[in-house]
Amino acid sequence: MSFAMDDISAIKDLQQPLIKDLKVTATDKKSNSDSNISKTEMESEKLVLSNNIDKKIKSRQDKDLQLQHEKNILETTKSGLDKIKGSYEKIIELAKEAKKKETSAEEKESIKSQVDEEVKTIKQTVEETSFNDEKPLKKENVIPEKMSVETKKDSQETIVQSEKILQRIQERQKQISEREEKIIKEVSSTIELESIVETIDYALTEDGSFEKAKEEFQEAWNGEVWEKGFKLTLLYNTGNEARQTACEMLKEYIESLNPKFKIEVQGVQWPTYLDAYRSGQLPAFIIGWLADYPDPHNFVFTYFHSKGVYGTTQGQAFLDFARENLDSLVEKAIAETDEAERQKLYEEIQTIAYEDALGITLYQPLEIYPMRDWVKGWEFNPMRSGEVNWEGVYKEE
């Protein structure tokens, strides 16, 4: 059974999971002390788990405030460095002019005056660039030592010093850009985390779905699952907080139905995770998919066709079901040229997958890209989550 994310379905009604014929390993009957856990105790455990998830979200929200503050400081720093960079470029240009043999005394005096003015601008920029009383440029070591164009040697030293500072500025600006991208991803992951919580909460609690889930468990294997219970390990790839949270929530809700249901949540390294699911060792796994091309077939074939990337990893029962019920529909849908008919076919495929609980559609990531209003030419790529094409992006003067 797969817990799919980035699925083609954005219809909220299709987010409510049913649990049918879940493949589990039955365990021996528990002791009376296990089987007699009171409803109050179960609810208490559920409440603690819910609070833990709420605390995790609150912690991430607090962190996001810190990240946003950091991003504002970085943007302020970058803007100030841009201005200082322009001054140093002007100083280099002036110092090169001063080195020329034919430069007159009057011209040199004019050059000296302009250099002094640029140095003054640099110092003012360092002092005046601030955000919430913080003056980040004071930490950047960009104020020059003595700058002179009195002699050719002085001019050369001024050029060398300016070029070194310019190099530091460029390296710092690169670091800032890289950090800003990481901040954007971290903030987006919090939004993704909240989306998971909302989706799974809705899926398992809306319109009495807890009772419906209980009914399905009670029917599975002619009641043996409910009577004997089961143990199941949910894996996620270490470092993926979104998948970890989804696993923890599934554990919370499923275990709350019956004290005999035992779910272990375990994180493993990504290579181990891939090897395990590809070889069919996982009874349940969370996986996602990024579009290769903008068409629902790219998702439907991947998840639901017997020869799809994930279809081949879900065991013989899934393969038999897909060959009998889905393969022909998937192939018919990609061959259909009428858009309205194609939509009907894809809706039919999703309905079958939902009603027979081939997987649980968890969430779709939501990304936010904050930027100044003078950033122009930026285009969002709906196919490639997290990837940004900076070609054509420019700053409006």
RODO-2510 file (C-alpha; in nm, 4 decimals, decimal comma):
residues 397
     n   res          X          Y          Z
     1     m     0,0000     0,0000     0,0000
     2     s     0,1393     0,3381    -0,0921
     3     f     0,0694     0,6706     0,0680
     4     a     0,0992     0,8933    -0,2344
     5     m     0,1740     1,2619    -0,2390
     6     d     0,1849     1,5052    -0,5311
     7     d    -0,1117     1,3145    -0,6735
     8     i    -0,3170     1,4471    -0,9654
     9     s    -0,6309     1,4700    -0,7539
    10     a    -0,6931     1,8037    -0,5872
    11     i    -1,0559     1,7211    -0,5111
    12     k    -1,1096     1,7355    -0,1356
    13     d    -1,3722     1,4600    -0,1438
    14     l    -1,1068     1,2233    -0,2751
    15     q    -0,8788     1,2922     0,0194
    16     q    -1,0737     1,0713     0,2638
    17     p    -0,8948     0,7368     0,2836
    18     l    -1,0764     0,4065     0,3175
    19     i    -0,8827     0,1096     0,4497
    20     k    -0,9713    -0,2153     0,2775
    21     d    -0,7901    -0,5478     0,2651
    22     l    -0,4783    -0,3969     0,4168
    23     k    -0,2029    -0,6570     0,4059
    24     v    -0,0885    -0,7069     0,7627
    25     t     0,0794    -0,9694     0,9766
    26     a    -0,1577    -1,0844     1,2476
    27     t    -0,0123    -1,1029     1,5956
    28     d    -0,1021    -1,3174     1,8931
    29     k    -0,3816    -1,1989     2,1174
    30     k    -0,2677    -0,9508     2,3755
    31     s    -0,3016    -0,9867     2,7491
    32     n    -0,6153    -0,8672     2,9233
    33     s    -0,4307    -0,5578     3,0421
    34     d    -0,3641    -0,4633     2,6792
    35     s    -0,7119    -0,5385     2,5540
    36     n    -0,8831    -0,3530     2,8369
    37     i    -0,7247    -0,0123     2,7779
    38     s    -1,0000     0,2355     2,8467
    39     k    -1,1383     0,4828     2,5980
    40     t    -1,0185     0,7618     2,8253
    41     e    -0,6624     0,6294     2,8162
    42     m    -0,6738     0,5976     2,4382
    43     e    -0,8057     0,9510     2,4046
    44     s    -0,5365     1,0762     2,6395
    45     e    -0,2681     0,9138     2,4298
    46     k    -0,4208     1,0600     2,1173
    47     l    -0,4335     1,4036     2,2793
    48     v    -0,0668     1,3878     2,3723
    49     l     0,0271     1,2917     2,0197
    50     s    -0,1885     1,5688     1,8764
    51     n    -0,0304     1,8201     2,1115
    52     n     0,3128     1,7033     2,0028
    53     i     0,2222     1,7684     1,6412
    54     d     0,0757     2,1089     1,7323
    55     k     0,3952     2,1914     1,9212
    56     k     0,6005     2,0910     1,6207
    57     i     0,3994     2,3240     1,3959
    58     k     0,4188     2,6052     1,6537
    59     s     0,7936     2,5550     1,6787
    60     r     0,8234     2,5723     1,3001
    61     q     0,6078     2,8863     1,2890
    62     d     0,8325     3,0517     1,5482
    63     k     1,1314     2,9478     1,3458
    64     d     0,9708     3,0952     1,0347
    65     l     0,9461     3,4325     1,2068
    66     q     1,3178     3,4107     1,2759
    67     l     1,3841     3,3048     0,9178
    68     q     1,1785     3,5930     0,7814
    69     h     1,3712     3,8354     1,0000
    70     e     1,6966     3,6836     0,8776
    71     k     1,5787     3,7154     0,5181
    72     n     1,4930     4,0827     0,5708
    73     i     1,8420     4,1424     0,7133
    74     l     1,9976     3,9581     0,4191
    75     e     1,7988     4,1622     0,1672
    76     t     1,8970     4,4829     0,3460
    77     t     2,2616     4,3727     0,3449
    78     k     2,2517     4,2787    -0,0213
    79     s     2,0944     4,6105    -0,1178
    80     g     2,3608     4,8027     0,0757
    81     l     2,6400     4,5936    -0,0752
    82     d     2,5066     4,6699    -0,4237
    83     k     2,5429     5,0416    -0,3534
    84     i     2,8912     5,0011    -0,2061
    85     k     2,9934     4,7822    -0,4975
    86     g     2,9045     5,0649    -0,7338
    87     s     3,1229     5,3063    -0,5355
    88     y     3,4255     5,0773    -0,5500
    89     e     3,3810     5,0219    -0,9212
    90     k     3,3790     5,3996    -0,9619
    91     i     3,6927     5,4328    -0,7433
    92     i     3,8787     5,1763    -0,9566
    93     e     3,7815     5,3646    -1,2689
    94     l     3,9025     5,6936    -1,1187
    95     a     4,2324     5,5444    -0,9923
    96     k     4,3069     5,4043    -1,3377
    97     e     4,2431     5,7470    -1,4812
    98     a     4,4843     5,9010    -1,2279
    99     k     4,7622     5,6633    -1,3375
   100     k     4,7683     5,7999    -1,6896
   101     k     5,0794     6,0035    -1,7780
   102     e     4,8836     6,2762    -1,9482
   103     t     4,6632     6,3514    -1,6479
   104     s     4,7027     6,7155    -1,5451
   105     a     4,7301     6,8399    -1,1860
   106     e     4,3869     6,9941    -1,2140
   107     e     4,2417     6,6672    -1,3388
   108     k     4,4140     6,4741    -1,0586
   109     e     4,2642     6,7086    -0,8020
   110     s     3,9220     6,6505    -0,9509
   111     i     3,9791     6,2730    -0,9426
   112     k     4,0946     6,2920    -0,5799
   113     s     3,7801     6,4854    -0,4889
   114     q     3,5600     6,2235    -0,6581
   115     v     3,7403     5,9352    -0,4838
   116     d     3,6933     6,1070    -0,1491
   117     e     3,3265     6,1506    -0,2263
   118     e     3,2854     5,7773    -0,3076
   119     v     3,4643     5,6820     0,0166
   120     k     3,2274     5,9131     0,2026
   121     t     2,9320     5,7449     0,0291
   122     i     3,0605     5,4018     0,1353
   123     k     3,0872     5,5089     0,4994
   124     q     2,7416     5,6679     0,4921
   125     t     2,5928     5,3554     0,3364
   126     v     2,7437     5,1371     0,6102
   127     e     2,6073     5,3696     0,8780
   128     e     2,2633     5,4326     0,7297
   129     t     2,1751     5,0840     0,6004
   130     s     1,9604     4,9313     0,8730
   131     f     1,6625     4,7077     0,9480
   132     n     1,4852     4,7342     1,2837
   133     d     1,7819     4,9228     1,4292
   134     e     2,0253     4,6547     1,3115
   135     k     2,3119     4,7766     1,0940
   136     p     2,4305     4,4630     0,9156
   137     l     2,6938     4,6319     0,6949
   138     k     2,9061     4,7109     1,0003
   139     k     2,9884     4,3395     1,0147
   140     e     3,0876     4,3172     0,6491
   141     n     3,4327     4,4816     0,6626
   142     v     3,3784     4,6973     0,3548
   143     i     3,5049     5,0360     0,4773
   144     p     3,8363     5,1084     0,3006
   145     e     4,1679     5,1958     0,4558
   146     k     4,3415     5,5107     0,3325
   147     m     4,2725     5,5664    -0,0380
   148     s     4,4923     5,7986    -0,2376
   149     v     4,5555     5,8854    -0,5999
   150     e     4,8414     6,1300    -0,5340
   151     t     5,0963     5,9141    -0,7156
   152     k     5,0828     5,6240    -0,9571
   153     k     5,1848     5,3931    -0,6729
   154     d     4,9038     5,5283    -0,4542
   155     s     4,6590     5,4820    -0,7396
   156     q     4,7709     5,1215    -0,7938
   157     e     4,7356     5,0435    -0,4221
   158     t     4,3884     5,1946    -0,4280
   159     i     4,2972     4,9757    -0,7265
   160     v     4,4298     4,6598    -0,5559
   161     q     4,2493     4,7367    -0,2279
   162     s     3,9240     4,8141    -0,4095
   163     e     3,9405     4,4942    -0,6168
   164     k     3,9935     4,2834    -0,3034
   165     i     3,6940     4,4411    -0,1337
   166     l     3,4881     4,3973    -0,4501
   167     q     3,5778     4,0272    -0,4542
   168     r     3,4652     3,9935    -0,0922
   169     i     3,1400     4,1709    -0,1739
   170     q     3,0713     3,9387    -0,4684
   171     e     3,1423     3,6299    -0,2557
   172     r     2,9192     3,7631     0,0194
   173     q     2,6371     3,8369    -0,2242
   174     k     2,6614     3,4814    -0,3538
   175     q     2,6410     3,3481     0,0025
   176     i     2,3373     3,5668     0,0689
   177     s     2,1588     3,4420    -0,2432
   178     e     2,2245     3,0801    -0,1480
   179     r     2,1012     3,1384     0,2054
   180     e     1,7874     3,3132     0,0786
   181     e     1,7027     3,0093    -0,1360
   182     k     1,7418     2,7822     0,1666
   183     i     1,5190     3,0084     0,3742
   184     i     1,2478     2,9996     0,1071
   185     k     1,2584     2,6186     0,1086
   186     e     1,2477     2,6041     0,4885
   187     v     0,9467     2,8375     0,5031
   188     s     0,7739     2,6348     0,2299
   189     s     0,8304     2,3138     0,4268
   190     t     0,6344     2,4608     0,7195
   191     i     0,3427     2,5429     0,4922
   192     e     0,3682     2,1883     0,3566
   193     l     0,3661     2,0553     0,7138
   194     e     0,0489     2,2489     0,7973
   195     s    -0,1082     2,1256     0,4742
   196     i    -0,0421     1,7648     0,5747
   197     v    -0,1978     1,8144     0,9164
   198     e    -0,5080     1,9789     0,7686
   199     t    -0,5469     1,7124     0,4990
   200     i    -0,5042     1,4113     0,7263
   201     d    -0,7205     1,5677     0,9989
   202     y    -0,9923     1,6205     0,7390
   203     a    -0,9478     1,2759     0,5885
   204     l    -0,9775     1,0916     0,9171
   205     t    -1,2276     1,2997     1,1109
   206     e    -1,4671     1,4639     0,8647
   207     d    -1,8210     1,3200     0,8412
   208     g    -1,7573     1,0353     1,0839
   209     s    -1,4665     0,8852     0,8940
   210     f    -1,3268     0,7467     1,2209
   211     e    -1,6326     0,5257     1,2460
   212     k    -1,6050     0,4347     0,8804
   213     a    -1,2393     0,3420     0,9252
   214     k    -1,3330     0,1278     1,2255
   215     e    -1,5973    -0,0511     1,0182
   216     e    -1,3471    -0,1231     0,7435
   217     f    -1,0925    -0,2627     0,9878
   218     q    -1,3614    -0,4779     1,1495
   219     e    -1,4521    -0,6258     0,8111
   220     a    -1,0957    -0,6935     0,6938
   221     w    -1,0006    -1,0631     0,6791
   222     n    -1,3454    -1,1572     0,8097
   223     g    -1,2819    -0,9767     1,1365
   224     e    -0,9416    -1,1291     1,2110
   225     v    -0,7577    -0,7988     1,1811
   226     w    -0,9806    -0,6379     1,4410
   227     e    -0,9689    -0,9393     1,6722
   228     k    -0,5970    -1,0166     1,6555
   229     g    -0,4522    -0,6799     1,5750
   230     f    -0,1365    -0,6185     1,3737
   231     k     0,2072    -0,4664     1,3790
   232     l     0,3191    -0,2417     1,0956
   233     t     0,6288    -0,0312     1,0343
   234     l     0,5908     0,2973     0,8476
   235     l     0,9170     0,4208     0,7034
   236     y     1,0125     0,7691     0,5957
   237     n     1,3398     0,8989     0,4578
   238     t     1,5366     1,0680     0,7339
   239     g     1,5346     1,4461     0,7116
   240     n     1,1984     1,4646     0,5339
   241     e     0,9928     1,6259     0,8089
   242     a     0,6766     1,6319     0,5977
   243     r     0,6778     1,2533     0,5520
   244     q     0,7755     1,1981     0,9144
   245     t     0,4758     1,4034     1,0294
   246     a     0,2414     1,2164     0,7938
   247     c     0,3620     0,8831     0,9369
   248     e     0,3214     1,0063     1,2951
   249     m    -0,0329     1,1233     1,2275
   250     l    -0,1287     0,7960     1,0604
   251     k     0,0129     0,6109     1,3612
   252     e    -0,1844     0,8319     1,5977
   253     y    -0,5179     0,7901     1,4262
   254     i    -0,4938     0,4211     1,3409
   255     e    -0,3741     0,3195     1,6887
   256     s    -0,6581     0,5207     1,8432
   257     l    -0,9101     0,2855     1,6783
   258     n    -0,7924    -0,0319     1,8484
   259     p    -0,5246    -0,0883     2,1171
   260     k    -0,4206    -0,4041     1,9315
   261     f    -0,3072    -0,1959     1,6326
   262     k     0,0637    -0,1238     1,6715
   263     i     0,2473     0,1020     1,4273
   264     e     0,6158     0,1874     1,4465
   265     v     0,7441     0,4966     1,2711
   266     q     1,1034     0,4635     1,1612
   267     g     1,3371     0,6931     0,9678
   268     v     1,5989     0,5487     0,7329
   269     q     1,8509     0,6981     0,4941
   270     w     1,7213     0,7754     0,1436
   271     p     1,9250     0,5023    -0,0371
   272     t     1,7949     0,2407     0,2096
   273     y     1,4417     0,3701     0,1639
   274     l     1,4632     0,3459    -0,2150
   275     d     1,6108    -0,0036    -0,2107
   276     a     1,3451    -0,1275     0,0318
   277     y     1,0415    -0,0013    -0,1573
   278     r     1,1782    -0,0952    -0,4997
   279     s     1,2352    -0,4513    -0,3846
   280     g     0,8834    -0,4720    -0,2400
   281     q     0,9958    -0,5032     0,1224
   282     l     0,7714    -0,2269     0,2585
   283     p     0,4095    -0,3041     0,3556
   284     a     0,3382     0,0688     0,3307
   285     f     0,5463     0,3614     0,2129
   286     i     0,5168     0,7325     0,1381
   287     i     0,6435     0,8466    -0,1982
   288     g     0,5987     1,1433    -0,4287
   289     w     0,6254     1,2281    -0,7951
   290     l     0,7264     1,5371    -0,9902
   291     a     0,5823     1,5776    -1,3365
   292     d     0,7957     1,4880    -1,6371
   293     y     0,5451     1,6549    -1,8676
   294     p     0,2185     1,8469    -1,8048
   295     d    -0,0395     1,5721    -1,8481
   296     p    -0,2359     1,3580    -1,5977
   297     h    -0,1117     1,0431    -1,7712
   298     n     0,2309     1,1069    -1,6197
   299     f     0,0812     1,0571    -1,2713
   300     v    -0,1901     0,8011    -1,3443
   301     f     0,0431     0,5623    -1,5254
   302     t     0,3116     0,6034    -1,2586
   303     y     0,0820     0,5208    -0,9668
   304     f    -0,1934     0,2972    -1,1041
   305     h    -0,0756     0,1047    -1,4110
   306     s     0,0727    -0,2397    -1,3544
   307     k     0,3874    -0,1274    -1,5375
   308     g     0,4102     0,2113    -1,3654
   309     v     0,7131     0,3077    -1,1582
   310     y     0,5216     0,2625    -0,8323
   311     g     0,2736     0,0084    -0,9626
   312     t     0,5479    -0,2512    -0,9931
   313     t     0,6491    -0,2137    -0,6263
   314     q     0,3162    -0,2863    -0,4550
   315     g     0,2983    -0,6630    -0,4733
   316     q     0,1209    -0,9246    -0,6811
   317     a    -0,2264    -0,8403    -0,5516
   318     f    -0,1934    -0,4842    -0,6790
   319     l    -0,0562    -0,5999    -1,0142
   320     d    -0,3482    -0,8401    -1,0625
   321     f    -0,5991    -0,5696    -0,9687
   322     a    -0,4382    -0,3102    -1,1985
   323     r    -0,4293    -0,5479    -1,4955
   324     e    -0,7946    -0,6344    -1,4500
   325     n    -0,9371    -0,2938    -1,3612
   326     l    -0,7026    -0,0087    -1,4508
   327     d    -0,4509    -0,0826    -1,7253
   328     s    -0,7026    -0,0663    -2,0098
   329     l    -0,8541     0,2588    -1,8752
   330     v    -0,5111     0,4216    -1,8408
   331     e    -0,4182     0,3194    -2,1947
   332     k    -0,7548     0,4353    -2,3297
   333     a    -0,7206     0,7735    -2,1581
   334     i    -0,3806     0,8526    -2,3098
   335     a    -0,5069     0,7567    -2,6557
   336     e    -0,8278     0,9637    -2,6286
   337     t    -0,8135     1,2959    -2,8159
   338     d    -1,1377     1,4448    -2,6838
   339     e    -1,0491     1,6433    -2,3695
   340     a    -1,3911     1,5989    -2,2091
   341     e    -1,3771     1,2226    -2,2593
   342     r    -1,0223     1,2113    -2,1257
   343     q    -1,1325     1,3900    -1,8108
   344     k    -1,4115     1,1382    -1,7555
   345     l    -1,1649     0,8516    -1,7913
   346     y    -0,9184     1,0018    -1,5458
   347     e    -1,1992     1,0693    -1,2989
   348     e    -1,3078     0,7062    -1,3329
   349     i    -0,9510     0,5855    -1,2706
   350     q    -0,9196     0,8021    -0,9602
   351     t    -1,2574     0,6857    -0,8294
   352     i    -1,1564     0,3200    -0,8654
   353     a    -0,8233     0,3858    -0,6950
   354     y    -0,9993     0,5706    -0,4126
   355     e    -1,2847     0,3273    -0,3564
   356     d    -1,0512     0,0275    -0,3519
   357     a    -0,7967     0,2091    -0,1325
   358     l    -0,4980     0,1477    -0,3573
   359     g    -0,3276     0,4289    -0,1718
   360     i    -0,3995     0,7379     0,0331
   361     t    -0,3603     1,0762    -0,1288
   362     l    -0,1922     1,2802     0,1431
   363     y    -0,1039     1,6264     0,0223
   364     q     0,0394     1,8470    -0,2467
   365     p     0,3232     2,0836    -0,1478
   366     l     0,2466     2,4548    -0,1445
   367     e     0,5395     2,6801    -0,2234
   368     i     0,5847     3,0494    -0,1516
   369     y     0,8479     3,2684    -0,3163
   370     p     0,8580     3,6071    -0,1414
   371     m     1,0350     3,8788    -0,3363
   372     r     1,0572     4,2539    -0,3675
   373     d     0,8170     4,4292    -0,6041
   374     w     1,1117     4,5419    -0,8186
   375     v     1,1902     4,1815    -0,9163
   376     k     1,0641     4,1349    -1,2712
   377     g     1,0627     3,8517    -1,5237
   378     w     1,0198     3,5719    -1,2685
   379     e     0,8039     3,2814    -1,3825
   380     f     0,6721     2,9963    -1,1660
   381     n     0,7309     2,6467    -1,3025
   382     p     0,4227     2,4407    -1,2058
   383     m     0,5908     2,1169    -1,3122
   384     r     0,9116     2,1267    -1,1125
   385     s     0,8541     2,1833    -0,7425
   386     g     1,1381     2,3710    -0,5790
   387     e     1,3171     2,4524    -0,9044
   388     v     1,3535     2,8132    -1,0141
   389     n     1,4708     2,9332    -1,3531
   390     w     1,6506     3,2631    -1,2980
   391     e     1,6999     3,3295    -1,6682
   392     g     1,5164     3,6450    -1,7616
   393     v     1,4858     3,7692    -1,4007
   394     y     1,5964     4,1283    -1,3558
   395     k     1,5735     4,4196    -1,1148
   396     e     1,3527     4,7068    -1,2204
   397     e     1,5416     5,0332    -1,1799
***
